[in-house]
Amino acid sequence: MTTITHAPGETRDRRPNALREGWLIAGRDVLHWVREPWGLIFGLAFNVMLLLMFGFLFGGAIDVPGGGDYIAFLLPGMFALTMLFGLESTMTAMAEDAKRGITDRFRSLPLSSASVALGRAVADLASSALSLGVLMIGGLLIGWRPTTGPAEIALAVVLLLWLRFALLWLGIYLGLTFRGTGATTAVQVLVWPIGFLSTVFVSAETMPGWLGTVAEWNPVSAAATATRELFGNPTGVTSGWLAENAVLAASVWPLVITLVFLPLAAAAYRGLRR
């Protein structure tokens, strides 16, 4: 755990400060990755492996509605999927900290009640930004190219991290609520069908009607379609509400998730060992 030192004669400010304490806890999480980097490394390699597998193994058999190259269609979808998969790491880390008593140790210290979740959010958001950067470099190496300007590209990255920020609170809530190994594994397994039941790999227009409707209303689909549009890549959407409002949907979905799960995560933290 990070130790705060004070110079002789320095006045100690013991008032809780969520931003300062959250930053220190985020540093503790980053140091953990530096000392045990294999989990982070395998996570990055897994995303690249999925990209290569779907891009080259299945890509030649998939047509994109409206035309366009499949790699250009796939990459923004993979970016959105990576933001969803980050939910597992957040949930697992929070569950492990609670199980090992680390969360209780934080609660026994004179820390702001928001600093623990804030530290986890900052650290995991940094990890996701790194994953996104690695995947973008991998995409550029296999031929993916954004065709729009810096403003559109920057907005696409912001929307992806906005989705990850929202899913952080869902992961924190689940990690504090389902701490048993079986429950954690069950939630991890459910992340996969949620990710695949979207427009990440294929357009909703190639699916049966009811399935396509479900896939279109997946928050991951909204982020994938919006970022495809902002990167200037094929969207795979030729008609319907999402074709005209993808950026709006990618902005609103994370807001809704945050408004629901941030208070629930705070309540779950306050309710520990009550």
N, C-alpha and C positions, 0 to 999 in steps of 0.2 A: 504494500500500500504506500502511496506517496506521502512523505513526511514534510510538513511545513516547518522551516527554521526561521528564527528571528534574530537579527543582530542585537548585541548588547545595548540596552537603553531604548530599543525600539518599542513603541507602544503597540500592544497586540489588540487588534480589532476582533472581538469575539462575536460580533453580530453576524448572523447567517447571511451569506451572500450567494444566491443560487448560481449566478453566472460564474463567479470565481471558483466556487466549489465544484460546479459541474465541469468546468474546464480541467480541474485537477483530476476528477474521476475519469474524464475522457482520456487524459494522459496516462492514467493507470491502465486503461483498456488497450491503448496503443502500445504501451511497453509490454503488455502481455503478448501481443502479436509479434513484437520484435524478438522476444525471448523464445516464443514457440510459433515460428512462422509457417509451419507446414499446413495448418488448417487453412490459412489465407491463401497460400500458394496453390493448394489443391482446388480451392474454390475458384480461383482465377483460371486454372487449367481446365476445370470442368466446363466453364462457360465457353472457352475457346473450342473445346472438344465438341460441344453441342453445335456450335456455329459451323464447324467443318463437316460434322456428320449430316446435318440437315441441309447445308448449302450444297454439298457435292454428292452425297449419297442419294438423297431424295429430290433435290432441286430440279434435276433434269426431267422429272415426271410431273411437275406441278406447273400449271399455267396460271398466270396472274390476270384476273378480270380487268379489262381496260388496257392490257398490254404492259410491257416493261420487263426488265430483267429480274429474275427471282432473287438473286443475291441482294440487289438494291431493295427489294421488297422485304427480304428476311431480316436484314441488319437492324432496322429500327424496332422490329418486333422482338429481336433478341435483347436489345437494350431494355425494353419494357419488361421482358421476362426476368432479366437479371435483377431489376428492382423488386420484383415479386419474390424471387428466391432469397433475397436478403432478409425477408421476414423470418425464415427458418433460423438464421444465425442469431438474430435478435432474440427470438423466443428461447432458443437453447441457452444462450448466454445468461439471460435473466433467470431462467429456471435453475441453471447450475449455481449461480450466485446465491439464489434463495436457498437451494438445497444444502450448500456448503456453509451456510451461516454468514456469508459475506454481506448480504443485504441487511441482516440483523445487526452486524457490526456497524454498518453505515448508520443505521437507525439509532444506535446507542451514542453516536457522536453528535456534537452540537452543529449539525449540518442542516441546511434548508431542506425541507421535504421534497422539493422539486429537483434538487441537484443530482440525485442518483439517476433518475430517468433522463435528465438533461445531459448528463455525462455520457450515458449509453447512446442517446440519440446522436450526439456530436460524433462520437467514435464510429458508430455504424454508418452514419452518413458519409464520413470520410472514406471508410472502407468501400462503400458502394460507388463513390466517385472514382476511386482507384479501379474498381472492377469495370466501370463504364469506360474509363480511359483505355484500359488494356483491350477491351472488346472493340473499341473504335479503331485502335491501331491494327488489331487483327483484321478488321473489316477492310481497312485501307490497303492492307497487304494482299488481300484476295480480290481487290477490284471495286469495292464499294466506294462511291464518291457522293458527298453532298453537292447539290447543284445550285444552292441558294446562297444568300449573303450571310455575313457574320451575325447580323441581328437575328435572323431566322434560326440559324444554328444554335446561337446562345439560348434563344427561347425554348428550343427543343430540349436542350440539356437541362434547363431550369424545370421544365414540365416533368422530365424523367425523375429528377431529384425530388420534386414536389410529391410525386407518387411514392417514392421511397420514404420521404418524411412522414407521410400519412400512414404507411404500412409499419413504420417504426412503432407507432402507438398501439397498433393491433398486436405486433409481436411482443411488446412489453406487457400488454394486458394478458395475452395468452401465457407468456412465460411466468407471470406472477400467479396465474389462476390454475394452470394445468402443470404441476411440477412433477408428477409421477412419470416414470420412464415410458410407460405404455401410452399415457395420454399425450405426452410430447411427441412420440413417434406417430401416433394417429394423426395429429395435426400436421406434422411434417408431410405425411403421405397425401393428405388432402390438398396440399399446395400444388401438387403435380396436375391433378385433373383441372384445377382452377386455371392453371397456366396454359394447359393444352386446349381447354374449352374457351378459346379466344381466337383472335385473328393473327396471332403471332406467326404461325407457320403457313396457314392458308386463309384465303378470303372467306368471309361468312357467306358470300354469294355462291360458293361451291358446296355449301352444306345443305341438308334438308331444311325446310322452312323454319320449323320450330327451333332446331338446333342453331341455325344461323341467327335467329333473334336473340337467343340466350347468349351466344358468343358476342354479338354486337354490344350488348349491355354489360359486358364484363369491363371493369375499370382498366384492366390491362389492354383490352382492345382499343379503348379510347386513347390511351397513351401511345399505343403503337401507331394508330391511324394518324393522330395529330403530329407525331414526330416524322412520320413518312412524308406528310404534307410539308412540314417545315424544312425537312432536309431536301425536298424536291425529288423524292423517290416515289415509285408507284404505290398508291394507297390500296389497290385492290377493291376499292369501293366506287361503284359507278352510279349509285342512286341511293335514296333514303336519307333520313335525318342526319346520320353520322357523316355522310359525304359533305354536308354543308356546315356541320357544327362540331367537328372533331376537336378543335382546340378548346372550345367551350366545355365540351364533355371532359377533356383531360384536365381542365382546371377545376371543375366542380366536383368530380368524383373524389379526389383526394381531400377536398375541403369537407365533404360529407363524412368521409372515414375519420378524419381528424376530430371533427366535432362530436362524433359518437364515441370513439375509443380513447381519446385523450382523457376525458373525465373518468371513464371506466378504469383506465390504467392508474390514474391518481387514487381512485377509491380502492383499487386492489392493493396498492402500496400502503395506503393508510390502514387497511384491514389486516396486514400481516401480523400474525401472532398477537392479535388483539385480545 
